[in-house]
Amino acid sequence: MGKRRTGIKDVAAAAGVSVTTVSHILNEVDGARIRPETRDRVLRAADELGYRPNGLARGLRLRRSGTVGFVSDEIATTPFAGRLILGAQEEAARHGLVLLLVNTGGSHDLERRGIDLLLERQVEGVLYAAMYHRLVELPQQLKQVPTVVLDARSVGADVPCVVPDERQGGHTAVRELIAHGHRRIGFATNVDDIPATHGRLEGYRAALSEAGLPFDPSLVVAGASDARGGYDVALELLDRPERPTALFCFNDRMAMGAYRAADDLGLSIPDDVSVVGFDNQELICEGLYPALTTVALPHYEMGVRAVRLLLGLIEPSAGAAVPAEQEALRCPLVPRASVASPPGS
């Protein structure tokens, strides 16, 4: 037979006080008149007996659980987004909160059951995260609890969200190429109709405009956002009589394909063509030769900011940040070795 769990009655007997007195002390009941020596005796008895309060029951009484939920589609299994969770987890811990993670794998049934479980555990709020910046339909259950959307935007709902500034990121990437003297810059973009696709194109066009360079639609070619798509697009752009001297790629996977296309065409990076990616997937960026200059998604900072906004919803009078409809965080450049001046410059 297993060892019986120590209860509040055991603490009361060891300390020589009533169960009510022990309950008032351990639950820090406001207004309870407890002498300091009695409080010390009860706390010492609880420690010696190894008494642990029922956190769930205490949370129900106080309407606080000390936990927040983190619901994601596939983000917990992606190799480059762990910092999103880490940022949220560390910021939650700074406020005395524990992050409870539910990874749904894209299953609506698992998502529904996972959220139900979080609500049963009385989480104080929920972060609803997506693997990449897109529009999401929030589950109905989340109307019951303060919610912030992370790396996505909610369809038809006034819910705060934290996303990367895609336009600024695209602008930063192209500005880096322009700063090195490039004037004919191709954009290997994504075929998917998502905010990242539109935002990065806007940034590309804005950087050209600021530098007084014309926008040439023929230099923007769309493909699948993977290595094969990047290869096909780069081959089309670089196998031209008037090829671009630089490529801005929608993401690092497409940039990886662009490297292979350049090699197949006998072009050297960065001597013949410069390449900038997006995402800062370190396994790709550091694994390519030369190492890939890219724009980083601010995963850690997004996780931190989302928790701060969630706290503003949970305790609006506690001086926390007031949630905005949408916050877009800056995407910084990570310079490596894939960018140089154009040939002949």
C-alpha positions as a Markdown table, in Angstrom:
| # | Residue | x | y | z |
|---|---|---|---|---|
| 1 | Met | 0.0 | 0.0 | 0.0 |
| 2 | Gly | 1.3 | 3.5 | -0.9 |
| 3 | Lys | 2.2 | 6.0 | 1.7 |
| 4 | Arg | -0.7 | 8.2 | 2.7 |
| 5 | Arg | -0.5 | 11.8 | 1.7 |
| 6 | Thr | 0.0 | 14.3 | 4.5 |
| 7 | Gly | -3.1 | 16.4 | 5.0 |
| 8 | Ile | -4.1 | 19.6 | 6.7 |
| 9 | Lys | -5.3 | 17.7 | 9.8 |
| 10 | Asp | -1.8 | 16.2 | 10.3 |
| 11 | Val | -0.3 | 19.7 | 10.3 |
| 12 | Ala | -2.9 | 20.9 | 12.8 |
| 13 | Ala | -2.2 | 17.9 | 15.1 |
| 14 | Ala | 1.6 | 18.4 | 14.9 |
| 15 | Ala | 1.3 | 22.2 | 15.6 |
| 16 | Gly | -1.4 | 21.8 | 18.3 |
| 17 | Val | -3.8 | 24.2 | 16.6 |
| 18 | Ser | -7.2 | 23.9 | 14.8 |
| 19 | Val | -7.6 | 22.9 | 11.2 |
| 20 | Thr | -9.1 | 26.4 | 10.6 |
| 21 | Thr | -6.0 | 28.1 | 11.9 |
| 22 | Val | -3.8 | 26.0 | 9.7 |
| 23 | Ser | -6.0 | 26.8 | 6.7 |
| 24 | His | -5.9 | 30.5 | 7.4 |
| 25 | Ile | -2.1 | 30.5 | 7.6 |
| 26 | Leu | -1.3 | 28.3 | 4.6 |
| 27 | Asn | -3.8 | 30.1 | 2.4 |
| 28 | Glu | -2.7 | 33.5 | 3.6 |
| 29 | Val | -6.3 | 34.6 | 4.4 |
| 30 | Asp | -6.6 | 38.3 | 4.7 |
| 31 | Gly | -7.8 | 39.6 | 8.1 |
| 32 | Ala | -7.1 | 36.4 | 10.0 |
| 33 | Arg | -5.7 | 37.2 | 13.5 |
| 34 | Ile | -2.8 | 34.8 | 13.9 |
| 35 | Arg | 0.0 | 35.4 | 16.4 |
| 36 | Pro | 3.5 | 35.3 | 14.8 |
| 37 | Glu | 4.7 | 32.4 | 17.0 |
| 38 | Thr | 1.6 | 30.4 | 16.0 |
| 39 | Arg | 2.3 | 31.1 | 12.3 |
| 40 | Asp | 5.9 | 30.0 | 12.7 |
| 41 | Arg | 4.9 | 26.8 | 14.5 |
| 42 | Val | 2.4 | 25.8 | 11.7 |
| 43 | Leu | 4.8 | 26.6 | 8.9 |
| 44 | Arg | 7.5 | 24.6 | 10.6 |
| 45 | Ala | 5.2 | 21.6 | 11.1 |
| 46 | Ala | 4.1 | 21.8 | 7.5 |
| 47 | Asp | 7.7 | 21.8 | 6.3 |
| 48 | Glu | 8.7 | 18.9 | 8.6 |
| 49 | Leu | 5.8 | 16.8 | 7.5 |
| 50 | Gly | 6.3 | 17.6 | 3.8 |
| 51 | Tyr | 2.8 | 19.0 | 3.4 |
| 52 | Arg | 2.0 | 20.2 | -0.1 |
| 53 | Pro | -1.3 | 22.1 | -0.6 |
| 54 | Asn | -3.7 | 21.1 | -3.3 |
| 55 | Gly | -2.8 | 23.8 | -5.9 |
| 56 | Leu | -5.8 | 23.3 | -8.0 |
| 57 | Ala | -8.3 | 23.5 | -5.1 |
| 58 | Arg | -6.5 | 26.6 | -3.8 |
| 59 | Gly | -6.6 | 28.1 | -7.3 |
| 60 | Leu | -10.4 | 27.6 | -7.4 |
| 61 | Arg | -10.9 | 29.3 | -4.1 |
| 62 | Leu | -8.7 | 32.3 | -5.0 |
| 63 | Arg | -9.7 | 32.3 | -8.7 |
| 64 | Arg | -6.0 | 32.1 | -9.5 |
| 65 | Ser | -4.0 | 29.1 | -10.7 |
| 66 | Gly | -0.6 | 30.6 | -11.4 |
| 67 | Thr | -0.7 | 29.1 | -14.9 |
| 68 | Val | -1.2 | 30.3 | -18.5 |
| 69 | Gly | -1.8 | 28.1 | -21.5 |
| 70 | Phe | 0.2 | 28.0 | -24.7 |
| 71 | Val | -1.7 | 26.4 | -27.6 |
| 72 | Ser | 0.1 | 25.9 | -30.9 |
| 73 | Asp | -0.4 | 24.0 | -34.2 |
| 74 | Glu | 3.0 | 22.7 | -35.0 |
| 75 | Ile | 5.3 | 25.3 | -33.5 |
| 76 | Ala | 6.6 | 23.1 | -30.7 |
| 77 | Thr | 8.0 | 20.6 | -33.2 |
| 78 | Thr | 9.6 | 23.1 | -35.6 |
| 79 | Pro | 13.4 | 23.4 | -35.3 |
| 80 | Phe | 13.6 | 27.2 | -35.4 |
| 81 | Ala | 10.7 | 28.4 | -33.3 |
| 82 | Gly | 11.6 | 27.1 | -29.9 |
| 83 | Arg | 12.7 | 30.6 | -28.9 |
| 84 | Leu | 9.0 | 31.6 | -29.2 |
| 85 | Ile | 8.1 | 29.2 | -26.4 |
| 86 | Leu | 11.3 | 30.1 | -24.5 |
| 87 | Gly | 10.5 | 33.8 | -24.5 |
| 88 | Ala | 6.9 | 33.2 | -23.3 |
| 89 | Gln | 8.1 | 30.7 | -20.7 |
| 90 | Glu | 10.8 | 32.9 | -19.2 |
| 91 | Glu | 8.6 | 36.0 | -19.1 |
| 92 | Ala | 5.7 | 34.0 | -17.5 |
| 93 | Ala | 8.2 | 32.8 | -14.9 |
| 94 | Arg | 9.3 | 36.3 | -14.1 |
| 95 | His | 5.7 | 37.0 | -13.1 |
| 96 | Gly | 5.3 | 33.8 | -11.1 |
| 97 | Leu | 3.4 | 31.9 | -13.8 |
| 98 | Val | 3.9 | 28.5 | -15.3 |
| 99 | Leu | 3.4 | 27.9 | -19.0 |
| 100 | Leu | 1.3 | 24.8 | -19.9 |
| 101 | Leu | 1.9 | 23.7 | -23.5 |
| 102 | Val | -0.5 | 22.1 | -25.8 |
| 103 | Asn | 0.8 | 21.1 | -29.3 |
| 104 | Thr | -2.1 | 20.1 | -31.5 |
| 105 | Gly | -0.2 | 19.0 | -34.6 |
| 106 | Gly | -2.9 | 20.7 | -36.7 |
| 107 | Ser | -5.7 | 18.4 | -35.3 |
| 108 | His | -8.9 | 20.3 | -34.5 |
| 109 | Asp | -10.1 | 17.5 | -32.2 |
| 110 | Leu | -6.9 | 17.6 | -30.3 |
| 111 | Glu | -7.0 | 21.3 | -30.1 |
| 112 | Arg | -10.5 | 21.3 | -28.7 |
| 113 | Arg | -9.7 | 18.7 | -26.1 |
| 114 | Gly | -6.4 | 20.4 | -25.2 |
| 115 | Ile | -8.1 | 23.8 | -24.6 |
| 116 | Asp | -10.9 | 22.1 | -22.6 |
| 117 | Leu | -8.2 | 20.6 | -20.4 |
| 118 | Leu | -6.5 | 24.0 | -19.9 |
| 119 | Leu | -9.8 | 25.6 | -19.0 |
| 120 | Glu | -10.5 | 22.8 | -16.5 |
| 121 | Arg | -7.1 | 23.6 | -14.9 |
| 122 | Gln | -8.3 | 27.2 | -14.5 |
| 123 | Val | -5.5 | 28.8 | -16.6 |
| 124 | Glu | -5.5 | 32.6 | -16.2 |
| 125 | Gly | -5.0 | 33.2 | -19.9 |
| 126 | Val | -4.0 | 31.6 | -23.2 |
| 127 | Leu | -1.4 | 32.3 | -25.9 |
| 128 | Tyr | -2.7 | 30.9 | -29.2 |
| 129 | Ala | 0.4 | 30.5 | -31.5 |
| 130 | Ala | 0.8 | 29.6 | -35.1 |
| 131 | Met | 3.8 | 28.0 | -36.9 |
| 132 | Tyr | 4.0 | 31.0 | -39.3 |
| 133 | His | 2.4 | 34.4 | -39.7 |
| 134 | Arg | -1.1 | 33.8 | -41.1 |
| 135 | Leu | -4.8 | 34.4 | -40.4 |
| 136 | Val | -6.3 | 32.0 | -37.9 |
| 137 | Glu | -9.8 | 31.2 | -36.7 |
| 138 | Leu | -9.9 | 31.2 | -32.9 |
| 139 | Pro | -11.7 | 28.3 | -31.2 |
| 140 | Gln | -15.0 | 29.3 | -29.5 |
| 141 | Gln | -13.7 | 28.1 | -26.1 |
| 142 | Leu | -11.2 | 30.9 | -25.9 |
| 143 | Lys | -13.9 | 33.4 | -25.6 |
| 144 | Gln | -14.1 | 32.3 | -21.9 |
| 145 | Val | -10.5 | 33.3 | -21.1 |
| 146 | Pro | -8.1 | 36.2 | -21.8 |
| 147 | Thr | -6.3 | 35.4 | -25.1 |
| 148 | Val | -3.4 | 36.8 | -27.1 |
| 149 | Val | -2.6 | 35.5 | -30.6 |
| 150 | Leu | 1.0 | 34.9 | -31.3 |
| 151 | Asp | 2.7 | 34.9 | -34.7 |
| 152 | Ala | -0.7 | 35.1 | -36.4 |
| 153 | Arg | -3.8 | 37.3 | -36.6 |
| 154 | Ser | -7.3 | 36.4 | -35.7 |
| 155 | Val | -10.1 | 36.4 | -38.4 |
| 156 | Gly | -13.0 | 38.6 | -37.5 |
| 157 | Ala | -12.2 | 38.9 | -33.8 |
| 158 | Asp | -10.9 | 41.8 | -31.7 |
| 159 | Val | -8.1 | 39.9 | -30.1 |
| 160 | Pro | -4.6 | 41.3 | -29.5 |
| 161 | Cys | -1.9 | 39.7 | -31.5 |
| 162 | Val | 1.9 | 39.8 | -31.8 |
| 163 | Val | 3.5 | 39.3 | -35.2 |
| 164 | Pro | 6.8 | 40.0 | -37.0 |
| 165 | Asp | 7.0 | 43.2 | -39.0 |
| 166 | Glu | 7.2 | 41.5 | -42.4 |
| 167 | Arg | 7.3 | 44.8 | -44.4 |
| 168 | Gln | 10.2 | 46.1 | -42.3 |
| 169 | Gly | 12.0 | 42.8 | -42.6 |
| 170 | Gly | 11.8 | 42.8 | -46.4 |
| 171 | His | 12.9 | 46.4 | -46.5 |
| 172 | Thr | 15.9 | 45.6 | -44.3 |
| 173 | Ala | 17.0 | 42.7 | -46.5 |
| 174 | Val | 16.8 | 44.7 | -49.8 |
| 175 | Arg | 18.4 | 47.8 | -48.2 |
| 176 | Glu | 21.4 | 45.6 | -47.3 |
| 177 | Leu | 21.8 | 44.6 | -50.9 |
| 178 | Ile | 21.4 | 48.2 | -52.2 |
| 179 | Ala | 24.0 | 49.4 | -49.6 |
| 180 | His | 26.5 | 47.0 | -51.3 |
| 181 | Gly | 25.8 | 48.6 | -54.7 |
| 182 | His | 23.2 | 46.2 | -56.2 |
| 183 | Arg | 20.7 | 47.8 | -58.5 |
| 184 | Arg | 19.1 | 44.8 | -60.2 |
| 185 | Ile | 17.7 | 42.7 | -57.4 |
| 186 | Gly | 15.5 | 39.6 | -57.9 |
| 187 | Phe | 12.9 | 38.5 | -55.4 |
| 188 | Ala | 12.3 | 34.8 | -55.0 |
| 189 | Thr | 8.9 | 35.0 | -53.3 |
| 190 | Asn | 6.3 | 32.6 | -52.0 |
| 191 | Val | 3.2 | 31.5 | -53.8 |
| 192 | Asp | 1.0 | 31.3 | -50.7 |
| 193 | Asp | -1.5 | 34.1 | -50.0 |
| 194 | Ile | -0.4 | 34.9 | -46.4 |
| 195 | Pro | 0.6 | 38.1 | -44.6 |
| 196 | Ala | 4.3 | 37.3 | -44.8 |
| 197 | Thr | 4.2 | 37.1 | -48.6 |
| 198 | His | 2.5 | 40.5 | -49.0 |
| 199 | Gly | 4.5 | 42.2 | -46.3 |
| 200 | Arg | 7.9 | 41.2 | -47.6 |
| 201 | Leu | 7.0 | 42.2 | -51.2 |
| 202 | Glu | 5.9 | 45.6 | -49.8 |
| 203 | Gly | 9.2 | 46.0 | -48.1 |
| 204 | Tyr | 11.1 | 45.0 | -51.2 |
| 205 | Arg | 9.3 | 47.6 | -53.3 |
| 206 | Ala | 9.7 | 50.3 | -50.6 |
| 207 | Ala | 13.5 | 49.8 | -50.4 |
| 208 | Leu | 13.8 | 50.1 | -54.2 |
| 209 | Ser | 11.6 | 53.2 | -54.2 |
| 210 | Glu | 13.6 | 54.9 | -51.5 |
| 211 | Ala | 16.8 | 54.2 | -53.4 |
| 212 | Gly | 15.3 | 55.7 | -56.6 |
| 213 | Leu | 15.3 | 52.3 | -58.3 |
| 214 | Pro | 12.4 | 51.2 | -60.6 |
| 215 | Phe | 10.3 | 48.3 | -59.7 |
| 216 | Asp | 10.6 | 45.6 | -62.4 |
| 217 | Pro | 7.8 | 43.0 | -62.0 |
| 218 | Ser | 9.8 | 40.5 | -64.1 |
| 219 | Leu | 12.3 | 40.3 | -61.2 |
| 220 | Val | 9.6 | 39.0 | -58.8 |
| 221 | Val | 9.1 | 35.3 | -59.3 |
| 222 | Ala | 7.0 | 33.1 | -57.0 |
| 223 | Gly | 7.5 | 29.4 | -56.1 |
| 224 | Ala | 7.0 | 27.0 | -53.3 |
| 225 | Ser | 8.6 | 28.2 | -50.0 |
| 226 | Asp | 11.0 | 25.3 | -49.8 |
| 227 | Ala | 14.4 | 24.4 | -51.3 |
| 228 | Arg | 13.0 | 23.0 | -54.5 |
| 229 | Gly | 10.9 | 26.1 | -55.0 |
| 230 | Gly | 13.9 | 28.3 | -54.3 |
| 231 | Tyr | 15.9 | 26.3 | -56.8 |
| 232 | Asp | 13.3 | 26.6 | -59.6 |
| 233 | Val | 12.8 | 30.4 | -59.0 |
| 234 | Ala | 16.5 | 31.2 | -58.8 |
| 235 | Leu | 17.2 | 29.2 | -62.0 |
| 236 | Glu | 14.6 | 31.2 | -63.8 |
| 237 | Leu | 16.0 | 34.5 | -62.5 |
| 238 | Leu | 19.7 | 33.8 | -62.9 |
| 239 | Asp | 19.6 | 32.0 | -66.3 |
| 240 | Arg | 18.8 | 35.2 | -68.2 |
| 241 | Pro | 21.0 | 37.4 | -70.4 |
| 242 | Glu | 20.4 | 40.3 | -68.0 |
| 243 | Arg | 20.3 | 38.4 | -64.8 |
| 244 | Pro | 20.0 | 40.1 | -61.4 |
| 245 | Thr | 23.2 | 40.6 | -59.4 |
| 246 | Ala | 21.4 | 39.8 | -56.1 |
| 247 | Leu | 18.6 | 37.7 | -54.8 |
| 248 | Phe | 16.3 | 38.3 | -51.9 |
| 249 | Cys | 14.7 | 35.0 | -50.9 |
| 250 | Phe | 11.3 | 34.7 | -49.1 |
| 251 | Asn | 12.9 | 32.3 | -46.6 |
| 252 | Asp | 16.2 | 30.5 | -45.8 |
| 253 | Arg | 14.9 | 27.2 | -47.4 |
| 254 | Met | 14.3 | 29.0 | -50.7 |
| 255 | Ala | 17.8 | 30.6 | -50.3 |
| 256 | Met | 19.2 | 27.1 | -49.9 |
| 257 | Gly | 17.7 | 26.1 | -53.3 |
| 258 | Ala | 19.1 | 29.4 | -54.8 |
| 259 | Tyr | 22.6 | 28.3 | -53.7 |
| 260 | Arg | 22.2 | 25.1 | -55.7 |
| 261 | Ala | 20.8 | 26.9 | -58.7 |
| 262 | Ala | 23.7 | 29.3 | -58.7 |
| 263 | Asp | 26.2 | 26.4 | -58.5 |
| 264 | Asp | 24.5 | 24.6 | -61.4 |
| 265 | Leu | 24.9 | 27.8 | -63.5 |
| 266 | Gly | 28.5 | 28.1 | -62.6 |
| 267 | Leu | 28.0 | 31.2 | -60.5 |
| 268 | Ser | 29.8 | 31.9 | -57.3 |
| 269 | Ile | 28.2 | 33.4 | -54.1 |
| 270 | Pro | 28.8 | 36.2 | -53.4 |
| 271 | Asp | 31.3 | 37.1 | -56.2 |
| 272 | Asp | 28.8 | 36.6 | -59.0 |
| 273 | Val | 25.5 | 36.9 | -57.1 |
| 274 | Ser | 24.6 | 38.0 | -53.6 |
| 275 | Val | 21.9 | 36.2 | -51.6 |
| 276 | Val | 19.8 | 37.3 | -48.5 |
| 277 | Gly | 17.3 | 35.0 | -46.9 |
| 278 | Phe | 14.6 | 35.4 | -44.2 |
| 279 | Asp | 13.9 | 33.5 | -40.9 |
| 280 | Asn | 17.5 | 32.9 | -39.6 |
| 281 | Gln | 17.1 | 29.1 | -39.4 |
| 282 | Glu | 20.6 | 28.7 | -38.0 |
| 283 | Leu | 21.0 | 25.0 | -39.2 |
| 284 | Ile | 20.6 | 26.3 | -42.7 |
| 285 | Cys | 22.3 | 29.7 | -42.5 |
| 286 | Glu | 25.5 | 28.3 | -40.8 |
| 287 | Gly | 25.5 | 25.1 | -42.9 |
| 288 | Leu | 25.6 | 26.9 | -46.2 |
| 289 | Tyr | 28.9 | 28.0 | -47.7 |
| 290 | Pro | 29.3 | 30.8 | -47.6 |
| 291 | Ala | 27.2 | 31.4 | -44.5 |
| 292 | Leu | 23.9 | 33.0 | -45.4 |
| 293 | Thr | 23.1 | 36.6 | -44.6 |
| 294 | Thr | 19.4 | 36.7 | -43.5 |
| 295 | Val | 16.7 | 38.5 | -41.6 |
| 296 | Ala | 15.7 | 37.1 | -38.2 |
| 297 | Leu | 12.2 | 36.5 | -37.0 |
| 298 | Pro | 12.1 | 37.9 | -33.4 |
| 299 | His | 10.7 | 34.7 | -31.9 |
| 300 | Tyr | 12.0 | 35.2 | -28.3 |
| 301 | Glu | 10.9 | 38.9 | -28.2 |
| 302 | Met | 7.5 | 37.9 | -29.6 |
| 303 | Gly | 7.0 | 35.4 | -26.8 |
| 304 | Val | 8.0 | 37.9 | -24.2 |
| 305 | Arg | 5.7 | 40.6 | -25.6 |
| 306 | Ala | 2.7 | 38.3 | -25.9 |
| 307 | Val | 2.9 | 37.3 | -22.2 |
| 308 | Arg | 3.1 | 41.0 | -21.2 |
| 309 | Leu | 0.0 | 41.7 | -23.3 |
| 310 | Leu | -1.8 | 38.7 | -21.8 |
| 311 | Leu | -1.0 | 40.1 | -18.3 |
| 312 | Gly | -2.6 | 43.3 | -19.3 |
| 313 | Leu | -5.8 | 41.4 | -20.1 |
| 314 | Ile | -5.7 | 39.3 | -16.9 |
| 315 | Glu | -5.0 | 42.2 | -14.6 |
| 316 | Pro | -5.8 | 45.5 | -16.4 |
| 317 | Ser | -5.3 | 47.5 | -13.1 |
| 318 | Ala | -1.9 | 46.1 | -12.4 |
| 319 | Gly | 0.0 | 48.5 | -14.6 |
| 320 | Ala | 0.8 | 45.9 | -17.3 |
| 321 | Ala | 0.9 | 46.8 | -20.9 |
| 322 | Val | -2.4 | 47.8 | -22.5 |
| 323 | Pro | -3.1 | 45.3 | -25.3 |
| 324 | Ala | -3.2 | 46.8 | -28.8 |
| 325 | Glu | -5.1 | 45.4 | -31.7 |
| 326 | Gln | -1.8 | 44.3 | -33.3 |
| 327 | Glu | 1.9 | 44.7 | -32.5 |
| 328 | Ala | 4.5 | 44.1 | -35.2 |
| 329 | Leu | 8.0 | 43.5 | -33.9 |
| 330 | Arg | 11.2 | 44.5 | -35.8 |
| 331 | Cys | 13.0 | 41.8 | -37.7 |
| 332 | Pro | 16.8 | 42.4 | -37.5 |
| 333 | Leu | 19.4 | 41.7 | -40.2 |
| 334 | Val | 21.9 | 38.9 | -39.4 |
| 335 | Pro | 24.9 | 39.6 | -41.6 |
| 336 | Arg | 27.1 | 36.7 | -42.6 |
| 337 | Ala | 29.1 | 36.1 | -45.8 |
| 338 | Ser | 26.7 | 35.8 | -48.7 |
| 339 | Val | 26.6 | 39.5 | -49.7 |
| 340 | Ala | 29.3 | 41.5 | -51.5 |
| 341 | Ser | 29.5 | 44.2 | -54.1 |
| 342 | Pro | 28.2 | 43.3 | -57.6 |
| 343 | Pro | 30.8 | 42.0 | -60.1 |
| 344 | Gly | 32.6 | 44.8 | -62.0 |
| 345 | Ser | 31.6 | 47.5 | -59.5 |
